[in-house]
Amino acid sequence: MNIIDHLILFFISLVANTFSAFSGGGAGLVQFPLLIFLGLSFSIALATHKVASVALGFGAILRYLTTSQLERQFVLMLLIAGLPGVILGGNLILFVPEKIAILSLGILTGSLGLYSIFKPSLGLEHRTDNRHVKGYVYGSLVLFLLGILNGSLTSGSGLFVTLWLIAWFGLDYKRAVAYTLILVGLFWNGAGAVTLAMLTDIRWDWMPALLLGSLTGGYLGSHLAIKHGNRWIKRAFEIVTLLISMKLIWTGIFSV
């Protein structure tokens, strides 16, 4: 690849990760398909994107470090429940029919956006729902399943985590996005990257532009989320989920 190609990779990564950090997920909507369009196979593109997306978590940490106080129980739950699912999903994805998986994910992702649209007050105020043993058990089980989704298909999986933290535990959008970006972006994607790296190749020569774009986009998107608050994040979440849904459904129906 020449310098122009690397600049294109950086720009696409910057845009994708800025929107992802602002809305709570969805960088794979642009970045992952672009890698396939540029000639990578599905598995190599997935592994390359997963490694690059770890920088999104680092960028978010740089911005949230002084403004966000993460609760210990959610940190532990996202790590203990989610990481085994990520590793399992990374091992399973190479055996799942790609067309069926993408189409199903598109339908599910669209349902997230519609659910948020038809719940006008969702995520605008912080509540303390299901903060008991049964609530944490059910919450952890769903996070394990979302970890499998994160490890297997990368487009929009963070959005599911964001909405689950809001709908089940009562977090507002700003808090939920912080957990998603830092713990899913850094630790879940890191575990998925290591798992996929052991199963397939990674285009390391593409990585500098992708990492720089992810790191910068993670910081910028987090800054926008902190500055504009829950209502703007909610609208961005709804737009991103519906765009991802349409893209995945289109790909699932018309891919050969």
Secondary structure, 3 states (H helix, E strand, C coil): CCHHHHHHHHHHHHHHHHHHHHHCCCHHHCHHHHHHHCCCCHHHHHHHHHHHHHHHHHHHHHHHCCCCCCCHHHHHHHHHHHHHHHHHHHHHHHHCCHHHHHHHHHHHHHHHHHHHHCCCCCCCCCCCCCCCHHHHHHHHHHHHHHHHHHHHCCCCHHHHHHHHHHHHHCCCHHHHHHHHHHHHHHHHHHHHHHHHHCCCCCCHHHHHHHHHHHHHHHHHHHHHHHHHCHHHHHHHHHHHHHHHHHHHHHHHHHCC
